Structure formats: structure tokens, C-alpha cells
Amino acid sequence: MDLRALPQTLDLSQEDPDAFAVYTHWLYHTTLPVRAAKPSQEENILLAKSYALGEMLMDCAFKNAVTDAFVVA
């Protein structure tokens, strides 16, 4: 199989920009953005979307960090 024939780009146009912002923050800092002591429903939805993004990107370490954020909350 010629690897040069495979696409070299990843289409993220359908992904949530806020979830991607969480992911890029995690990439640079290996922490998730600061959350409130009692997370709101919106924060939990953002975490769920972030987890789905991590699944699509196959990033187990990120998914584990998001799961930990759910458990701590």
C-alpha cells in the first residue's frame, strides 16, 4: 500500500469549536480548563463533546483526562 495515496488532512468542520478549544488547551497544558466547583449542565455537555472529539482523534490520554473531570465533579 502506498501511504502517499492516503489523505494528508483531517476534516474537523463538523466538530464543535468549543470542544476543540478544550482539546488544544489540553495539548499545550495537559490540563483541562478550570471548571467551577459545581459544574453546570453546559460544562458537562462540553465535556461530553470533548470526549467524543477525543474518541474521533483516538487520543486515549485526553479521553482519560475528560473522564477524570467527570468523576471529580
N, C-alpha and C positions, 0 to 999 in steps of 0.2 A: 504494500500500500504506500503510495506516495503521499507523505504528510503535507507537502506543499499544496496539494489539491484541496485540503480541508480549509474551511473558512477561518480567517485570522481575526475575526471580530465577533463580539458578543452583543446581541441586540437586547438592550435593557429598557427600551422605550415603554414597555408595559409595566415596569416596576415602579413602586411608589417612591417618589423622590425623598420623602422624609425617612423611609426605611433605608434608602441608600446613604443618606446623610449619617444615620446611626452606624451603618457599616463602615463608612470611610473614617468616622471618628474612632471606631474600634480598631481599624487598621493602623492608624497613626499612634494611638494611645494605649491600645489593648485594654481599654475600659469602655464601658457604656456611658453615654451622657448621664449626668446627675439626675436622679429621679427623686420625686417627692417622697416623704416618709410614708404617706398613704397614697399609692398610685391611683390615678384617675382611670376611668374607663378608656379614655383616649390614649393614655400611656400604655395600657395593656394591649390595645388594638395595634399600636405602633410596634410593640414588642412582637406581637404575633406576625405582623407583616415583615418585620426584620428577620424572624426565624424562617419564614417562607423564602425570603431572599437568600439567606444562608444555605438553605436546602438546595435552591436552584444553582447556587455557586459552588455547592459541595464543600463548604467550609465548616468542618466539624467543630473546630475551636470556637468559632463565632456562635454557632448554634448552642454550644455548651454554655457560653457566657450569657446568652439570652435566656436560656433555661434557668440558669442560676439566678438571674434577675427576677424571674417569675417566682422562684422558690423563696427567695429572701423577702419578697413583697408579701 
